[in-house]
Amino acid sequence: MRTSLHLVRLLLAVLLLNIPPALAEGPGLSEPELRQLMQMAEYIGVDYSEAVENGEIINGDEYAEMEEFAQLLIDRGQQLSASPVADSIRGEAQALQAAIQRKASLAEVKVHTAKLRQGLLSIAPALSLPQSLLSIEESRTLYQSQCIACHGNAGMGDGPLAAQLEPPPTNFHDRERAENRSLLGLYDAISNGIDGTAMTAFSSLNDQQRWSLAFYVGSQAFVGEDADTSESPLSLQDLVMYSPQVLRNERPEIPAETVAALRADPAPLFAREAVQEEKPLDTARSQLQKALAAYRQGDYGSARTLAISAYLDGFELAESSLDSRDAELRKSIERDLLGLRAQLNADSEPQQVEQQVSAILARLDQAQSLLEESNLSNTALFIASLVILLREGLEALLVVIALTTILIKTGRRDALKYVHFGWIGALTAGFATWVAAQELITISGASREMMEGFAALAAAAVLFYVGYWMHSKTHAQEWQKYIQRNIDHSLTTGTLWGIAGLSFIAVYREVFETILFYQSLLTQASAGQYSALWGGIAAAAALLTVIGWAMVRYSARLPIGKFFSATTFILLALSFVLAGKAVAALQEAALIGISPLPVSFSFDWLGIYSTWQGIGLQAAILVAAAWLWIRGRGAESGAAPSAKAHG
């Protein structure tokens, strides 16, 4: 068993050696840290008037807090990765501190805090917006249960505890303050609290509740504002990220009364987002254009992040749709998007990068036209639906059947419930993840690929380990010895829960991936075609049932040695396939470098792709499997003379 652990470690080492130094690149601070800095900058711009007036300090405690936050902005700014944007942020932080120290005017301080916040927003990961809010009545009830002790029943900052607090609670009806406060800043204050104040983090609230509370309190100063917002170019993201004052300065074409009306009632923007949800290829196109803009500015870390998002949050979601129409076009776009990342650095030729982006955008337009020509036919939809479930379900089925048959062969039918716990739990968790992704949170493309990649990698390692264990019991006499010595002790509760874990991982990964594929397929189906889609699902489920029944029936009849030989081959083959898919997923998430082979090819069913990292890991599995086979042949030839001697 120790030898098998060494083999698993070797396989992981092959993978880990390929993790590139680029992992250390990026903004240099985590998303929560960047958001905290944005909150500090906005807080200074809003509360500076409470500390300084006409060049004089009017509140020592408030002024000390302004100085503390300004110093934190400088200190944290030094941790940002080198880029022109980071240099600008550090310069603005220094200028803000200098303005505070000389007790400059509020207008000057606001200029610096606005620029600081815009710079931080430009390097922060894309914001996940709420898809829906609680009703006004529910939001008001939530406010009453959480906030009135400090902010008062009407939000005037006059709650029972207000007199004891320094600084005093916010009066949400203060129009000047609200004009300089973004909804994102309010959301972050609710989520994380504000250091140095009585405002604590409301971590017990879920994401939708925190957003609803932010929109509710952010609307109080604008209640009663009314304007025609139907033709407004303002997006929900703009309304959330920027204060009304910043929007007036940066978007003068949008009337101030329109912004105020949307702060009072953002429902039209939510309705517009629901109707005009961005299509995957539109997302890919816009993120790619932003990546090129960041590259031109010398912000290479942000350029790579945006290029990764163009693939994961955009193009990948349309891959299966495009594959059914033009597989070669899909492969060329995928290859070019993945290859572009390596070009977004200081050493590349700007002209070459421009040409590469232009070529990808042209092919995206070609793909968009192809997808818009017509929906899939009923036959094509039925086949696509069948193949998706059959392909993903077969991998999970092989693992579950192998585990159940092992337990049956070992005489431990009582332990089958652990396998069933695993796959039933995976189905439940997969459905819950899908619901959460639709209703509560947004799972980014990178997070999705990391979940798939690490799950596949863990499953590949465990399957290889189990395959090795099965191989060591291939010979009947070895199995009998094992039964006599270990079976009652080895299949302990801990081991059985490990089996349940393997069952869970293998099935959850496939369920998660299957849901994503069907989501994409649904975008191509009209309401009248749903019967074809469900027919494909039903046919695939029936085929999987027949395959599973046949595997259980005939594997149970095999002699113990042949059963273990066959199962060893299946588990090692699955380990080979999942290892390749794991590397591919982690490469797409930019956690592993991409070193292409001289020849381009891909075999999705086998998890084989033309990169040195994937091929290297799979080659290590093949070498280890060959070593097991040679070792087994040697043991078999050694056992034969011994059997004759006893005869």
Protein Blocks (a to p, Z undefined) as FASTA:
>chain_A
ZZmmmmmmmmmmmmmmmpcfklmgcjhpafklmmmmmmmmmmmmmmmmmmpgghiafbfk
lmmmmmmmmmmmmmmmmmpccdfklmmmmmmmmmmmmmmmnopafklmmmmmmmmmmmmm
mmpccddddfbdcdfklmmmmmmmmmmmmnojnonopafklmmpccddddfklmklmmmp
cfklmmmmmmnopehiabdcdfkbcfklmmmmmmmmmmmmmgoiacdfklpcbdfklmmm
pcfklmmmmmmmbcfklmmmmmmommlmmmmmmmmgccfklmmmmmmmmmmmmmmnopak
lmmmmmmmmmmmmmmmmmmmmmmmommlmmmmmmmmmmmmmmmcfkbcfklmmmmmmmmm
mmmmmmmmmmmmpccdfklmmmmmmmmmmmmmmmmmmmmmmmmmmmmmnopamlmmmmmm
mmmmmmmmmmmmmmmmmmmmccdfklmmmmmmmmmmmmmmmmmmmmmmmmmmmpmklmmm
mmmmmmmmmmgmklmmmmmmmmmmmmmmmmmmmmmmmmmmmmmpcfklmmmmmmmmmmmm
mmmmmmmmmmmmmmmmpcfklmmmmmmmmmmmmmmmmmmmmmmmmmmnopaccdddfbdc
ddfknopacdfklmmmmmmmmmmmmmmmmmmmmmmmmmmmmmmmmZZ
